[in-house]
Amino acid sequence: MDRSSREDTVRTSDIKQVLGASFIGTAIEWYDFFIYGTAATLVFGQLFFSPEFSPLAATLSSVATFAVGFVARPLGGLVFGHFGDKLGRKAMLVLTLNMMGIATFLVGLMPTFEQIGLLAPLLLVLLRIVQGLGVGGEWGGAALMAVEYAPEDRRGYYGSWPQMGVPAGLLLATGIFFGVAAVLPEEQFLAWGWRIPFLLSIILVGVGLFIRLRLLETPSFSEVQEEHSEAQMPIMDVLRNYPKNVLLAIGARVASDGAFYVFTVFILDYATRTLGLPRATILLGIAIACAIEIFTIPLFAMVSDRFGRRPIYLVGTVLLLILAYPYFLMIQTGSTILVVLASVLGLSVAHAMSYGPMSAYFAELFGTRVRYSGVSMGYQLASIIGGGAGPLISIYLVGATGGSYWPVVAWMAILCIITLVSVFVAAETFRGGEFASERSGERRTVAEQG
């Protein structure tokens, strides 16, 4: 059987399972990651840090532990990217799901500062590092599992399935926190109710593992294995052959990542502690926006299959830049309708436009032999700037300026400018024919190693 026939057979028999596994597994991983962010802004400051801290100091300390996960993510991307390019995508996806699930479940069992003192925040940081390592290796594998099965003219759409898992995971996390917080009195929520979303994670992980263990390796990497042409040092090959693409991927990612965590993590603290809005109001806005984004992400990804990655990416980034100021104006009104509208415009429209095509765009920048390492480096290094530092910097700036949101608007504008420049410089990739594995630079590397 020739290459085309073999790939068609694999796609026909397994593609629905592959897309479903990419979506469900990623949703579970991000559920685990996001419930920590929600708890960090709403309850961890009161439970895991000294009662002598001021409310601002406790919140900053709590959000700093959230940021630790983003520092660990690039390391997870490097480690799992290395082995994903040597051993395959499937094995890494199973391992990362286990890491996330166990760490999240253990957070739900954690004793508080009142019970074990300083050991409480230290253990919290340790578990957060494990979460960061796991999610750092997750995205690259899930994205490639979908994109490497895709026909050339549908890579954007196929690649959007793991992207859909992000708002789905956040919707699940926000929905469960919203439900628990709405049902329980404040004192019971702080005493034990916040643990419920973390403990439920173990059930979701079981479902995810059942699905992922049934997957086959991608056609692209299976061909590499058959030819015994796996990269010996994938990271070094990426840096040797694709240094510009790594930098452009980082730049292309920072705006959507930074805006996303302003809209979903920072805003929880700003709306409740600075503006005094009910917790349920802002959680409702985020939940509705995430539910809509599950559908707008694949929509914009399909548009990118027709008109290109760059135009859709650029329009989404410009919208993020334009919306930064009106977003806060709408949140400040305290109107439930305007809070929901702000979240929908920010997440379901502007963020979805750049996030939908991202899997395909990044995958098309790198060759098969080093693709896991390449996409992971670009995606996860950007997460330190946008996601990890963003909420921490934003909360500090708002506190230092007496509640002004202008420094956060400026922060978002800077990230958007970086992304616009990066995408302008980057090449269009959606009509590149074969993946970048056929480029002469990588063929020379294979020949040299052989």
PENORFEN-V427108 format. One record per backbone hydrogen bond with DSSP energy under -0.5 kcal/mol. CO is the residue of the C=O (numbers start at 1). NH is the residue of the N-H. E is the energy in kcal/mol with one decimal. If there is no record, write none. Layout:
CO/NH/E
CO/NH/E
This chain:
2/6/-2.5
3/7/-2.4
4/8/-2.3
5/9/-2.2
6/10/-2.0
7/11/-2.5
8/12/-2.5
9/13/-1.9
10/14/-2.0
11/15/-2.2
14/18/-2.5
15/19/-2.8
16/20/-2.4
17/21/-2.5
18/22/-2.4
19/23/-2.3
20/24/-2.9
21/25/-2.2
22/26/-1.4
23/27/-2.4
24/28/-2.1
25/29/-2.3
26/30/-2.7
27/31/-2.0
28/32/-2.2
29/33/-1.8
30/34/-2.9
31/35/-2.3
32/36/-0.8
33/37/-1.1
34/38/-2.5
35/39/-2.3
36/40/-2.7
37/41/-1.5
38/42/-1.6
39/43/-2.8
39/44/-2.8
40/45/-0.5
43/46/-1.0
43/47/-1.4
44/48/-2.9
47/113/-2.8
47/114/-0.5
50/53/-1.8
54/58/-2.8
55/59/-2.1
56/60/-2.7
57/61/-2.3
58/62/-2.3
59/63/-2.9
60/64/-1.9
61/65/-1.3
62/66/-1.2
63/67/-2.1
64/68/-1.4
65/69/-0.8
66/69/-0.8
66/70/-0.6
67/70/-0.9
67/71/-1.4
68/72/-1.8
69/73/-1.1
70/74/-0.8
71/75/-0.6
72/76/-2.3
73/77/-2.7
74/78/-2.6
75/79/-2.7
76/80/-2.6
77/81/-1.8
78/82/-2.2
79/83/-2.0
80/84/-2.4
81/85/-1.8
82/86/-0.8
83/87/-3.8
83/88/-0.8
84/88/-0.7
88/92/-0.7
89/93/-1.7
90/94/-1.9
91/95/-1.9
92/96/-2.7
93/97/-1.6
94/98/-1.7
95/99/-2.2
96/100/-2.4
97/101/-2.2
98/102/-2.4
99/103/-2.1
100/104/-2.4
101/105/-2.2
102/106/-2.1
103/107/-1.6
104/108/-1.3
106/109/-1.1
107/110/-1.4
112/115/-0.8
112/116/-2.2
113/117/-2.3
116/119/-1.2
117/120/-1.9
118/122/-1.4
119/123/-2.5
120/124/-2.0
121/125/-2.2
122/126/-2.0
123/127/-2.4
124/128/-2.0
125/129/-2.2
126/130/-1.7
127/131/-2.2
128/132/-2.5
129/133/-2.5
130/134/-2.2
131/135/-2.7
132/136/-1.8
133/137/-1.2
134/138/-1.2
135/139/-1.3
137/141/-1.0
138/142/-2.6
139/143/-2.9
140/144/-2.2
141/145/-2.3
142/146/-1.4
143/147/-2.8
144/148/-2.6
146/149/-0.8
146/150/-0.5
147/150/-1.1
151/154/-2.0
152/155/-0.7
154/158/-2.7
155/159/-2.7
156/160/-0.9
157/160/-0.7
158/161/-1.4
159/163/-0.8
160/164/-2.3
161/165/-0.9
163/166/-1.3
163/167/-0.8
164/168/-1.8
165/169/-2.5
166/170/-2.4
167/171/-2.9
168/172/-2.4
169/173/-2.5
170/174/-3.3
171/175/-2.9
172/176/-2.2
173/177/-2.3
174/178/-2.9
175/179/-2.5
176/180/-2.7
177/181/-2.8
178/182/-1.9
179/183/-1.8
180/184/-2.4
185/189/-2.5
186/190/-2.3
187/191/-1.7
188/192/-2.6
188/193/-2.4
189/194/-2.1
192/195/-1.4
193/196/-1.3
194/198/-0.5
195/199/-2.3
196/200/-2.2
197/201/-0.5
198/201/-0.7
199/202/-1.1
200/203/-1.1
200/204/-1.3
201/205/-2.4
202/206/-1.5
203/207/-1.6
204/208/-2.4
205/209/-2.8
206/210/-1.9
207/211/-1.7
208/212/-2.6
209/213/-2.5
211/214/-0.9
212/215/-1.6
218/222/-2.4
219/223/-1.9
220/224/-1.4
221/225/-2.4
222/226/-2.4
223/227/-1.9
224/229/-2.2
225/228/-0.9
233/237/-2.1
234/238/-2.5
235/239/-2.3
236/240/-1.9
237/241/-2.7
238/242/-3.0
242/246/-1.9
243/247/-1.8
244/248/-2.4
245/249/-2.3
246/250/-2.1
247/251/-2.4
248/252/-2.7
249/253/-1.2
250/253/-0.5
250/254/-1.4
251/255/-0.5
253/257/-2.1
254/258/-2.8
255/259/-2.7
256/260/-2.0
257/261/-1.8
258/262/-1.4
259/263/-2.6
260/264/-1.2
261/265/-1.7
261/266/-2.5
262/267/-1.5
265/268/-0.9
265/269/-1.0
266/269/-0.7
266/270/-2.5
267/271/-2.7
268/272/-1.3
269/273/-2.7
269/274/-0.9
270/274/-0.8
270/275/-2.1
271/277/-3.2
278/281/-0.8
278/282/-1.1
279/283/-2.0
280/284/-2.1
281/285/-1.8
282/286/-2.1
283/287/-2.4
284/288/-2.5
285/289/-2.1
286/290/-2.4
287/291/-2.1
288/292/-1.9
289/293/-2.3
290/294/-1.5
292/295/-1.6
292/296/-1.7
293/297/-2.3
294/298/-0.5
295/299/-1.2
296/300/-2.5
297/301/-1.9
298/302/-2.3
299/303/-1.8
300/304/-1.8
301/305/-1.2
302/306/-0.8
303/306/-0.8
303/307/-2.8
304/308/-1.6
308/312/-0.8
309/313/-2.4
310/314/-2.9
311/315/-2.3
312/316/-2.2
313/317/-2.0
314/318/-2.4
315/319/-2.3
316/320/-1.9
317/321/-2.0
318/322/-2.5
319/323/-2.5
320/324/-1.0
322/326/-0.6
323/327/-2.7
324/328/-1.0
325/329/-1.7
326/330/-2.4
327/331/-2.0
328/332/-2.4
329/333/-0.8
330/333/-0.6
331/334/-1.3
335/339/-2.7
336/340/-2.4
337/341/-2.3
338/342/-2.6
339/343/-1.9
340/344/-2.5
341/345/-2.7
342/346/-2.2
343/347/-2.9
343/348/-0.7
344/348/-0.8
344/349/-1.0
345/350/-2.3
346/351/-2.1
347/352/-1.3
349/353/-1.7
350/354/-1.0
351/354/-0.6
351/355/-2.4
352/356/-2.4
353/357/-0.5
355/358/-0.7
355/359/-0.5
357/361/-2.6
358/362/-2.9
359/363/-2.4
360/364/-2.3
362/365/-1.4
363/366/-1.3
366/436/-0.6
367/370/-1.1
367/371/-0.7
368/371/-0.7
370/374/-2.7
371/375/-2.8
372/376/-1.7
373/377/-2.3
374/378/-2.1
375/379/-2.4
376/380/-2.6
377/381/-2.1
378/382/-1.2
379/383/-0.9
380/384/-0.7
381/384/-0.7
381/385/-0.8
382/386/-2.5
383/387/-0.7
383/388/-3.1
384/389/-2.1
387/391/-0.8
388/392/-0.6
389/393/-3.2
390/394/-2.8
391/395/-2.6
392/396/-2.1
393/397/-2.7
394/398/-2.5
395/399/-2.1
396/400/-2.6
397/401/-1.5
398/403/-3.4
399/402/-1.0
405/408/-0.7
405/409/-1.8
406/410/-2.5
407/411/-2.1
408/412/-2.4
409/413/-2.1
410/414/-2.2
411/415/-1.9
412/416/-2.2
413/417/-2.1
414/418/-2.0
415/419/-2.1
416/420/-2.6
417/421/-2.3
418/422/-2.1
419/423/-2.7
420/424/-2.1
421/425/-2.0
422/426/-2.2
429/432/-1.5
435/438/-1.7
436/439/-2.0
439/442/-0.6
439/443/-2.0
440/444/-2.5
441/445/-1.4
442/446/-2.3
443/447/-2.4
444/448/-2.5
445/449/-2.3
446/450/-2.2
